[in-house]
Amino acid sequence: MNLKKIPRRDLEEMFETFLSSIDDYIENILEISAYKGYNLDFSLESLSDLEKYISTSNINADDDRINDLAAYLGEVIRKNIGGNWKCSLDLKYNSIFYGKPVIAEYTTPNDLEFSPFDCILNYISEPHANYFINIIENDLDDVPLNLDDIPTEE
């Protein structure tokens, strides 16, 4: 679905629907994962159990559980690191997550957005251990790149 073709007002309404349903999404994933023996307790450490749950549950990109998983991942970041949910609607400076629910203002400087949906879908397509925590740590590592050794035109 090309979100850029959906009217902004509709995207905002879809986001509000997501936010109003977030507790239900999380309840679903907590119940199902606990039944399968995984401990999703909103800690950063629980992200390894989230990865194991996804890897053993035959989840694909069209699965209804994507909302549940993305809601949980976003809430883990929000509760442990900070930030807040928002609908990414900046086509000029951050069009990659346009129209999606993201966690914003969780880094310093607070110019990054984290898309739990994209993160979940990327993990499904290429799972590997510590994927979620590595992405979070990379976002939080505010060490600037040293570009001094890169040749420039004179």
Backbone bond lengths (Angstrom), bond angles and torsions (degrees), N, CA, C in turn:
res aa  C-N    CA-C-N  psi(-1)  N-CA   C-N-CA  omega(-1)  CA-C   N-CA-C  phi
1 M - - - 1.444 - - 1.529 108.43 -
2 N 1.310 116.35 126.68 1.458 121.70 177.76 1.526 109.01 -86.39
3 L 1.330 115.86 102.08 1.465 120.76 -176.59 1.524 112.54 -66.57
4 K 1.319 117.42 -21.97 1.467 120.37 -179.06 1.525 111.81 -69.44
5 K 1.317 116.91 -17.02 1.466 120.72 178.96 1.530 112.57 -90.83
6 I 1.318 116.59 -9.23 1.466 120.93 179.92 1.528 108.43 -86.96
7 P 1.322 118.36 133.01 1.469 120.26 178.89 1.536 111.73 -56.22
8 R 1.310 114.94 141.70 1.468 121.93 -178.15 1.531 111.81 -52.01
9 R 1.308 116.81 -42.60 1.476 120.88 -179.47 1.530 110.93 -60.58
10 D 1.324 116.95 -40.24 1.466 120.91 178.03 1.527 111.19 -66.05
11 L 1.336 116.50 -39.10 1.465 120.13 177.22 1.526 110.67 -62.87
12 E 1.326 116.37 -41.83 1.465 120.38 178.08 1.525 111.06 -62.85
13 E 1.331 116.82 -39.60 1.468 120.45 177.90 1.528 111.13 -66.82
14 M 1.335 116.78 -40.40 1.467 120.44 177.36 1.529 110.31 -62.27
15 F 1.332 116.04 -39.98 1.459 120.68 178.19 1.525 110.78 -63.87
16 E 1.320 116.97 -45.21 1.470 120.45 179.01 1.529 110.89 -61.64
17 T 1.318 117.28 -37.10 1.464 121.09 176.53 1.525 110.08 -64.44
18 F 1.337 116.38 -43.30 1.467 120.29 176.94 1.525 110.35 -59.12
19 L 1.333 116.43 -49.16 1.469 120.24 -178.79 1.522 112.21 -60.92
20 S 1.317 116.73 -41.54 1.466 119.22 -178.53 1.527 111.74 -71.00
21 S 1.327 117.33 -17.70 1.467 121.35 -179.68 1.520 112.99 -102.26
22 I 1.333 117.69 -0.55 1.459 120.81 -171.62 1.531 112.70 -58.78
23 D 1.321 117.44 -38.69 1.468 119.46 178.86 1.525 111.34 -63.86
24 D 1.317 117.08 -37.76 1.467 120.67 177.47 1.521 111.04 -66.89
25 Y 1.334 117.10 -42.74 1.465 120.39 177.81 1.524 110.47 -58.74
26 I 1.319 115.35 -46.12 1.462 119.72 -177.86 1.523 110.85 -67.08
27 E 1.305 117.38 -41.60 1.464 120.57 177.05 1.531 110.41 -57.75
28 N 1.322 116.93 -42.15 1.469 120.84 178.53 1.519 111.64 -59.08
29 I 1.338 116.54 -50.52 1.463 119.31 -175.61 1.522 111.34 -69.28
30 L 1.320 117.76 -36.18 1.464 119.88 178.22 1.523 110.86 -64.63
31 E 1.317 116.82 -42.42 1.462 121.42 -179.23 1.528 111.57 -65.74
32 I 1.321 116.67 -48.81 1.465 120.60 -177.62 1.524 111.03 -66.65
33 S 1.321 117.08 -44.05 1.467 119.98 -177.94 1.527 111.24 -68.15
34 A 1.318 118.26 -37.87 1.469 120.94 177.91 1.523 110.27 -63.92
35 Y 1.319 116.91 -40.24 1.464 121.55 178.15 1.529 110.61 -59.64
36 K 1.343 115.89 -34.13 1.463 120.55 -179.92 1.531 112.29 -89.29
37 G 1.342 117.30 2.39 1.456 120.93 174.61 1.516 116.14 92.82
38 Y 1.317 117.79 15.49 1.460 120.66 179.62 1.523 110.07 -101.37
39 N 1.344 115.14 142.95 1.454 121.21 -176.80 1.528 110.15 -104.60
40 L 1.308 115.75 95.43 1.461 120.49 176.17 1.523 107.66 -100.20
41 D 1.335 115.58 98.78 1.465 121.47 -173.84 1.534 112.89 -114.32
42 F 1.313 117.20 16.70 1.464 124.18 179.27 1.526 113.56 71.92
43 S 1.315 118.40 9.75 1.461 120.39 175.06 1.527 108.77 -86.22
44 L 1.326 116.21 159.39 1.460 119.49 175.12 1.525 110.51 -62.30
45 E 1.322 116.46 -32.76 1.461 120.61 178.87 1.528 111.90 -64.84
46 S 1.322 117.31 -27.11 1.468 120.49 -178.99 1.525 112.16 -68.98
47 L 1.325 117.05 -11.78 1.462 119.19 -179.71 1.525 111.99 -66.30
48 S 1.338 117.45 -26.72 1.471 118.61 174.94 1.527 110.37 -68.82
49 D 1.337 117.91 -36.78 1.469 120.23 174.50 1.526 110.74 -67.31
50 L 1.323 117.07 -35.60 1.460 120.02 176.71 1.531 109.85 -61.68
51 E 1.326 116.89 -43.72 1.462 120.74 177.31 1.525 111.05 -60.88
52 K 1.324 116.61 -44.62 1.471 120.21 179.74 1.522 110.91 -63.76
53 Y 1.312 116.56 -41.41 1.462 120.22 178.49 1.529 110.29 -59.93
54 I 1.325 116.61 -48.22 1.467 120.33 -179.46 1.528 110.33 -61.37
55 S 1.325 116.13 -45.56 1.464 120.78 -176.29 1.520 113.39 -64.50
56 T 1.318 117.21 -27.89 1.469 120.22 -176.88 1.524 113.18 -102.28
57 S 1.317 117.47 4.60 1.467 119.88 -172.84 1.526 114.94 -112.02
58 N 1.311 117.61 9.48 1.464 120.65 176.34 1.534 111.92 52.77
59 I 1.322 115.89 50.34 1.464 122.15 -179.64 1.524 108.52 -95.16
60 N 1.324 116.08 133.75 1.462 120.08 176.34 1.529 109.40 -120.41
61 A 1.315 115.63 177.42 1.470 121.05 -173.57 1.523 113.72 -63.31
62 D 1.322 118.08 -20.99 1.466 121.24 -179.23 1.526 113.00 -97.64
63 D 1.306 117.05 5.00 1.460 122.35 -175.35 1.528 111.20 -68.97
64 D 1.316 116.04 140.16 1.471 120.93 177.73 1.527 112.38 -63.29
65 R 1.324 117.30 -21.55 1.469 120.49 -178.11 1.524 113.70 -76.03
66 I 1.325 118.21 -5.99 1.472 120.59 179.61 1.529 110.31 -58.27
67 N 1.324 118.19 -43.43 1.470 120.78 177.45 1.520 110.84 -59.55
68 D 1.335 116.89 -42.81 1.463 121.37 -179.79 1.527 110.42 -61.31
69 L 1.327 115.56 -48.26 1.463 121.31 -177.57 1.526 111.51 -64.89
70 A 1.327 116.78 -43.99 1.468 120.64 -179.76 1.527 111.10 -66.02
71 A 1.316 116.71 -39.32 1.469 120.08 178.28 1.526 110.00 -62.32
72 Y 1.332 116.61 -44.57 1.469 120.00 179.69 1.530 110.55 -62.80
73 L 1.325 117.44 -49.05 1.462 120.95 -178.67 1.529 111.01 -59.36
74 G 1.311 117.07 -44.84 1.465 120.22 178.22 1.515 112.67 -61.79
75 E 1.320 116.34 -40.51 1.468 120.00 179.83 1.526 111.93 -69.14
76 V 1.327 118.01 -33.15 1.467 120.21 175.60 1.526 109.21 -61.00
77 I 1.309 116.98 -45.16 1.468 120.33 179.13 1.524 110.32 -64.99
78 R 1.309 116.23 -48.44 1.467 120.38 -177.74 1.527 111.65 -59.47
79 K 1.330 117.12 -42.45 1.467 120.48 -176.36 1.526 112.97 -76.45
80 N 1.328 118.11 -30.11 1.461 120.97 -175.55 1.519 113.88 -97.66
81 I 1.313 116.82 -30.48 1.459 120.35 -173.96 1.518 111.67 -115.03
82 G 1.310 115.58 -36.13 1.457 120.57 -178.45 1.516 110.56 121.02
83 G 1.299 114.86 -169.34 1.453 120.52 -178.75 1.511 111.46 96.96
84 N 1.307 114.35 -177.31 1.455 119.90 -179.61 1.521 109.56 -151.43
85 W 1.317 114.43 159.35 1.461 120.76 177.08 1.521 109.43 -75.05
86 K 1.316 116.06 140.92 1.457 121.09 170.75 1.524 108.05 -153.49
87 C 1.298 115.64 162.15 1.461 121.16 174.12 1.526 106.62 -92.09
88 S 1.320 116.77 121.01 1.460 120.82 -178.91 1.524 109.49 -73.35
89 L 1.314 116.22 111.45 1.466 120.91 -175.90 1.528 112.66 -127.73
90 D 1.319 117.05 25.81 1.460 121.19 -178.96 1.529 109.60 -102.35
91 L 1.311 116.15 93.75 1.469 120.48 -179.67 1.528 112.53 -70.85
92 K 1.310 117.08 -28.77 1.461 119.90 -174.85 1.529 112.61 -75.06
93 Y 1.325 117.67 -47.31 1.460 120.63 -173.05 1.525 114.67 -107.09
94 N 1.315 118.33 -16.06 1.464 119.64 -178.44 1.525 109.82 -151.84
95 S 1.302 115.47 70.00 1.466 119.07 -175.20 1.522 113.29 -85.18
96 I 1.311 118.88 -9.89 1.462 120.67 -175.29 1.534 112.34 -63.13
97 F 1.313 117.43 -35.16 1.470 121.18 -179.88 1.530 111.79 -106.04
98 Y 1.308 117.46 18.57 1.460 121.54 -174.56 1.528 111.82 -52.00
99 G 1.326 115.03 127.82 1.463 121.96 176.44 1.512 114.89 83.88
100 K 1.328 117.09 -0.48 1.465 120.14 -176.61 1.528 111.45 -102.65
101 P 1.327 116.36 151.38 1.463 119.38 170.87 1.527 109.04 -69.43
102 V 1.310 116.30 129.11 1.461 121.66 -179.93 1.527 109.51 -133.19
103 I 1.322 114.69 163.11 1.462 120.79 169.31 1.527 105.82 -97.11
104 A 1.324 116.23 124.51 1.462 122.51 -179.06 1.524 109.24 -118.09
105 E 1.326 115.21 161.77 1.471 122.77 175.66 1.525 112.68 59.67
106 Y 1.312 116.36 40.77 1.465 120.56 177.65 1.527 111.38 -111.97
107 T 1.325 117.79 -0.57 1.456 121.83 178.67 1.520 109.50 -122.73
108 T 1.332 115.46 165.92 1.453 121.15 174.31 1.520 107.37 -123.38
109 P 1.308 121.13 118.92 1.459 124.09 -5.00 1.523 109.97 -66.29
110 N 1.297 115.45 158.56 1.466 119.75 -172.10 1.528 112.18 -89.41
111 D 1.330 114.93 54.19 1.459 119.40 -178.38 1.527 113.44 -103.49
112 L 1.323 117.62 -2.32 1.462 120.31 179.03 1.519 111.04 -94.35
113 E 1.317 114.80 150.29 1.459 121.46 171.51 1.518 107.27 -119.75
114 F 1.314 115.61 142.40 1.462 121.57 178.93 1.519 107.72 -112.95
115 S 1.324 116.34 122.17 1.458 120.77 179.01 1.524 109.70 -100.83
116 P 1.331 117.30 101.60 1.463 119.31 177.56 1.529 112.38 -58.76
117 F 1.325 117.08 -33.66 1.465 120.05 179.70 1.524 110.93 -63.73
118 D 1.327 116.91 -49.46 1.460 120.07 179.48 1.520 110.97 -62.97
119 C 1.309 116.53 -39.69 1.458 121.26 -179.94 1.536 110.73 -62.26
120 I 1.311 117.30 -45.66 1.469 121.67 178.17 1.526 110.03 -62.54
121 L 1.316 117.44 -47.26 1.468 120.80 -178.71 1.524 111.72 -64.19
122 N 1.325 117.71 -38.07 1.464 120.58 176.57 1.522 111.06 -65.06
123 Y 1.321 116.44 -40.64 1.467 119.33 178.38 1.530 110.76 -63.75
124 I 1.317 116.92 -41.02 1.466 120.47 179.42 1.529 110.46 -60.70
125 S 1.328 117.01 -40.05 1.466 119.55 -177.90 1.527 112.92 -77.76
126 E 1.334 117.81 -30.11 1.464 121.31 179.51 1.527 110.50 -142.61
127 P 1.326 117.54 74.39 1.473 119.41 -177.30 1.532 112.65 -70.80
128 H 1.304 115.46 138.25 1.458 121.39 168.69 1.528 109.19 -157.00
129 A 1.311 114.72 154.36 1.466 121.60 -172.98 1.524 111.44 -58.77
130 N 1.307 115.07 142.58 1.470 124.09 176.33 1.527 113.56 64.09
131 Y 1.300 116.87 22.25 1.466 121.56 -178.11 1.528 111.25 -58.62
132 F 1.323 117.07 -52.04 1.468 120.39 -175.46 1.525 111.53 -65.09
133 I 1.316 116.69 -46.92 1.468 119.29 -177.43 1.527 110.70 -66.38
134 N 1.335 117.75 -34.97 1.467 120.16 177.60 1.524 111.57 -64.21
135 I 1.315 117.33 -41.36 1.467 120.12 178.32 1.528 110.17 -63.61
136 I 1.314 116.14 -44.18 1.467 120.00 179.90 1.523 110.31 -62.18
137 E 1.335 116.90 -46.70 1.465 120.29 -179.79 1.526 111.23 -62.54
138 N 1.322 117.36 -38.91 1.470 119.81 178.05 1.523 111.46 -63.87
139 D 1.308 117.16 -39.13 1.465 120.08 177.71 1.526 111.40 -66.03
140 L 1.319 116.64 -34.95 1.463 120.57 -176.30 1.521 112.86 -83.48
141 D 1.331 117.57 -17.97 1.455 121.68 179.79 1.522 108.26 -75.87
142 D 1.324 115.82 101.75 1.463 119.42 -173.82 1.524 113.22 -94.29
143 V 1.338 117.05 23.75 1.452 120.21 177.19 1.527 108.17 -73.56
144 P 1.322 117.48 120.28 1.468 119.22 -178.60 1.529 111.05 -68.66
145 L 1.308 115.35 150.95 1.455 120.52 176.26 1.518 109.42 -68.92
146 N 1.329 116.29 140.59 1.454 120.99 175.35 1.525 107.60 -91.67
147 L 1.297 116.53 110.10 1.462 121.83 -177.78 1.526 112.22 -101.66
148 D 1.334 117.31 11.13 1.462 121.20 -175.93 1.525 113.13 -63.47
149 D 1.318 118.07 -32.18 1.461 121.07 -176.27 1.521 113.51 -88.25
150 I 1.296 117.69 1.05 1.461 121.01 179.78 1.525 108.11 -86.46
151 P 1.332 116.24 125.91 1.473 118.31 -178.74 1.528 111.89 -64.53
152 T 1.291 114.91 146.62 1.464 121.01 177.77 1.524 108.70 -124.13
153 E 1.300 115.23 158.45 1.465 119.42 176.46 1.517 109.18 -76.90
154 E 1.312 115.19 143.59 1.465 118.90 179.05 1.491 111.16 -110.78
